[in-house]
Amino acid sequence: MTLASDQQLNTEGLSPTSRRMLALRDAVFAEWETRVRATLSKAKTLSHPILVDTLPAFYDNIAQAVTPDYPRPTGADGTTLASEHGGERARITAYDHEALIDEYQLFRWVILEVLDREGVVLTARDVLAINASIDAGIKDAVNGFVLVHSALRERFAAALTHDLRGPLGVVSTAFELVMMADDPARMKAFAAKGLENVHRMNDMIHELLTTMSFHSGEQLSLDMAQFDIHDVIGEVRADTVALHGGRIAVTGSAIAGWWDRQAMKRALENLVGNALKYGRADTPVVISVTEVHERILLTVHNDGDPIPPDEQEAIFQMYRRAKAAKLTRQAGWGIGLPYVRAVAESHGGSMALDSTAERGTTFAIDVPVDCRPLDGAPTIA
């Protein structure tokens, strides 16, 4: 099976070279992780699931792109995987944009070297597809990285403006009273009050700068517990079938981990609800869960009209909805997908999207199996 972001889980229809790439996935990532940790100082202390991030699914997308007739010209086509990878690097790690680019370049060379070492003969088209995929991935990842940093700067500026207004008003009033007072004792008291709030503002600025340096952002309050994610999938499926009939199919096996049960269930309910609402009524909605590199890929797939590339980021923003949803007057406040992204990001993971007319639409929650060390990670959702 594949981890590809379009939830086409079997390898039927893929070329022999693509299938060999999929078989060598673990070898590629073992080599890549060794090189990244040895080369990039900012990667040395990252845990394994945080380091690999969304790259395993991206790698399988590249394998699909190597098949000449598969409807994916590059591994980045129609998906936000690489953008989410860049965003996660900005939120959770100390990476800068150079480190982000360097790890993709290492990824390129490791793929080519491992395939060559294992005797996989690549045609000129195969090499072109791999290079085009990596180049597109770098572009998307850097854009995602910049987007998150821009959001953090905006949040910083808003917090600075709002929080400093109070003590600044006290300082201004104190100085006005000093100028009007004739009694030295009163003047001293007013000045002391003003000085106290100057120190307060200084402390606030220091706190904000420190917070910014650690990429802190808005957080969800999570209640971590150990449970089997397949049990949650079963509950959501049972509830959905009771309301909408038997359009829900489930693939995957039991995976126990540490997450917020209610948050994960509500996120999955949102994704399934969207799939039923916007997918073609005569096709199934497929929920799938896979464990890879100490992470889970929890996906929901539907067939139907795709989400255009220029709207794929907007739908994750609060109160923003796809144009098709507005034109068809589908009910909704536009807060479901931003919540799902916030859940994924607060668990130290990402929310990815893959959507084209040929492959359908797949949303993927990609988070570590054990999220306790990342409880309440910053989110830009």
N, C-alpha and C positions, 0 to 999 in steps of 0.2 A: 504494500500500500504506500501511498504518498502522503506527505504533509502539506501538499500544495494548497495555496490559499483559495482555490476555487472548489475545494472539497470533492474533487474528482479523485477518489481514494484508491482506485485500482490502477494498474499499470497497463491495462489493455489499450491498444492503439498507440502506445509509445514505442519509439524505435529501440533497437538493441542497445545503442549508445546511451539513450536516456535511462533505460533500465539498469545498465551498469553504473551509471552515475548515482542512481538511487541506492544501489547495493553498497556503494563506497561512501555513503554519507558520513557514517561514524568515523571512518578513517580520515576523511577530509577534516572533520571538526576536531579530531584529536590532534592532528598536525597543526591546524590553524590556531587552536588554543595555546599550544606550546610556543608557537612563534609570536603570537600576540603578547603573551605574558613576558616573553624574553625581550621583546622589542619596545613595547609601549609601557612606560612607567605608570600611566594612569589605569592600566588594565591589571596590574600585578595583584592587587588586593581584592578584585571583584570575585564574588562567588560564581561558580560555574553557570547556574541558570541565568544570572544577570549578564554574564559575559556573552553567552550565545544569543540571548534575546530572541528576536524574531528571525534570525538568520537561517535556522533549519528549514522553515517553510519557504523562505526566499530561495534557498538552494534547490529545493524541489521544484519551485517555479522555473528556475534556470534549466533544470533537467527537462521539464516539459517543453521549453522553448527550443531545445536542441532537436526535438522531433519536427521534421519539416512541415507536416500538415496540421500540427496542433495549433488551435486558435490562440496562441500566446507568442507573439514575436520576440518579446524579451521577458525576463523574470519579473520586471517591474510593471509590465503592461496591465492596466486595469485594476491595480491593487495599491493599497496604502502601506504595505508591509515595510518598505524601506523608510518611508516618512515616519512611521511609528518607531522604528529602530532609532532614528535620529532624535526623535522627541524623547524617547526613554533615556538615551545617553545624556541629553541635556538636563532631564529632571533628576536622575538618580546617581549619575556618576560625575567625576571631575573632568570629564573629557572636554577638550576644545575641538574646534572644527578640524584642525590638522590631524589630531588623533583619530577622529571619525573617518577621515579620508584614508589615513594610513591603514586602518584595519580592513577597509574594503579592498585596498590595493593588495594587502597580504592575502586576503580571501581569494582574489583573482589568481595569484601565483600559486597558492596552495592547491586550488582546484586543478589547474593545468598540470602541476608537477605530480600530484597524486594520480591523476588519470594516466599520465605518461608512464609513471613507475609501475602501474598495474596493467600496462599493456593495452589501454583503451586507445584505439586509433581514432583521432578526430579529423574530420574533413575541414576544409576552409570555412564552410558554412557553420559547422559546429563551433569553431573557435570564434567566429564573428558573433554568433548568438551569445556565447558566454561573455565575451568582452562588452557587447552592447548591453547585456543585462547588468553587469557590474557598473558600467558607466552611468546607466540610467539610475541604478540603485544609489550611487554616490550622490547624484544630483538630488534625488528625492530625500535622501537621508539628511543632507546638508540643509535643504529647505525646511524639513521638519525640525531640525536642531535650531535653526534661526527663528522659526515660528515660536517655539517654546521660549527661547531667550527673550524674544520681543514681548511675549505675554508676561514674562516675569518682570521685565523692565517697566511695563505699563502698570502692573500690579504694585510694584515698588513705588512708582511715582504717585499713584493714587493713594497708597497708604501714607506716604510722606506728606502729601497735601492735606489729607483728612486729619491725621493724628497730630500734626504740628499746629493745627489751627487753634486748638484750645490753649496750650501754654503760651503761644505767641500772643494771643489776645490778652492773657494775664500780664505778660511783660509790657505790652503797649499801655495797658491801663495803669500799671504800677508807675511807669515813667511819667505819664500824664499827671498822676497824683503827686509825684515828687516835684514836678515843676510848679504845681499850685500850692504846695505846702510851705509854711513858714517855720514850723517847728522842726528843728534838727532831728529830734527823736522820731517823729512821724516820717520824715524823709528817709531816715535810716531803715525804718520798718518797711516802707514801700520798696526801697531799693533791695532789701533782703528778699522780699517776695518776688521781685523781678528776677533777681539772681538765682533764686531757687528754681524758677521755671526755665531759665536759660540752661541750668544744669540738667533739668528734666529733658529738654529738647535735645541736648547733647547725648544723653543716654539713649533716647529714642532713635536718634540717627545712627548711633553706634550699633544698636540692636538690629535696626533695619539692614544696615550694611552687612552685619554678620549673617543675618538670615539670608540675605541675597547671595552671599558667597557660598552658601550650602544649597542653593537652588530651592529654597523652601517655597511652598505654595499652599493653596487651600487644600485642606485634608478632610476626608470622610472619617468619621468615628467608627472604627471597625471592632467587632466582637469576634476574635479569632477562636475557632474550635476545630477539632479534628472530625472529619466526616468523609463519606464516600460521595464524590460528586455525581456518581451515577444514580444515587438515591434522589438527589435533587432533580436530576433530569427526569426520573420516573414520576416525581410529584408534578412537575410542570407539564409533562405529557398527559398525565391522567386528568389534570384540571382542564387542559386545552381540549382534549378529546370530548370531555363532558359538555363543553360549550360549542365546539366547532366540528365535531365529528372526527373521523380517523385519518386525517391528512398527515399526522405526525409520524415520521419514521425515526428510529434511533439506532446508531451504530457506536461501537466502542465497548469497553469493558470497565470493570470496577477500578477506580483510582481513589485511594484515600490520601487526604492532604489536610493542610491547615489553611482555612479561609474563613471569611465571614459568611455563614450559611444564608442568612436572610438577604444580604446584599447580592450574593451570587445568584440566588433564586430569583430575586426581583430583576436583576440584569438579564437573566435568561428569559424570563417572562416577557420583558420588553422586546428582545430580539425575535422571539417566536411570534409575538403579537404583530410586529412589523412584517415578518415574513408572510403571515396569513393575510394581512391587510393588502400588501402590495404584490404578492406573488400571484401567478396564474391559478385560478381556482381548481383547475383540473390536474394540478401537479402536486406532489408531496412536498412538505417542509421537512428537511432532514437535519436532525441534531446529531452531532458527532463529537466524541471526546477521545483524545489521544495523549499519551504521556511520552515526552521526548526530552532528553537532556535536563531532567529534573524540573520540567515545566509541563503544563497541560495546555493543549489547544482545544478549546471548547467552541465549536462552530455551529452556525445555523445557516442553512442554504435554502434558497428558493429560486424557482425559475420565474421569469417575467421581464418586464422592461428594466434595462440597466439604469444605474445611477450615473449620470454624466461625470466625467473626470473633474470638471470645474465645480461640481457640487459636492464632491466626496469629502472635502474637509468641512464645508459649511454645515452639513447636516449634523455634525457633532458639536455645533455651537448652540448655546441656549437660545430657544425660541426661533431657531432657523429650521426650515423644512425644505425638502426637495421641491423643485417647481412642479413636478408631476403630481405630488401629493396635494399641492394647492389647487392645481387645475382640476383635479378629480374630486376636490372638496372632501378629501378623506379627513375624518375627525382626528384631532390631536393638538397638543399644545407645543410640540417641538422640544420637549424636555426629556424624552425617553432615552435617545441615543447619547446626549451629553451625560446623563446619569450612568449609562452603561460604561462609557469611557472613564468616568470618574471612579467607578468601582474597579475597573481593570488597573488604572493607574495607581489607585490607592493601595492595591495589592502588590505594587512594584512591577506591574506588567504593562501591556498595551492592548489597544482595541484596534484591530485591522479590518480592512474592507477590501473585497475583490468583487468587481462588478463589470460584466460585459454582456452583450446580447447573446454571444455564443456559449458562455460559461455560466450564466445566471449570476445571482448575487449571494455572496457569502460574507457574513460577519464572524469575526473570530476574537474571542477573549483569550489572550496568550499571557499566562501568569505562572510564577513559580509554584511548584507543588507545595512547598512549605513557605508560606508568606509571613511567618512570625517575625523574622529579622527585618522585614520591610513594612511592618504594620504602620498604616497611615502615611505612606510615601506621598510626596507632593504630587499634585495633579493640576493640569491646566484646563481640564474639562469645564 
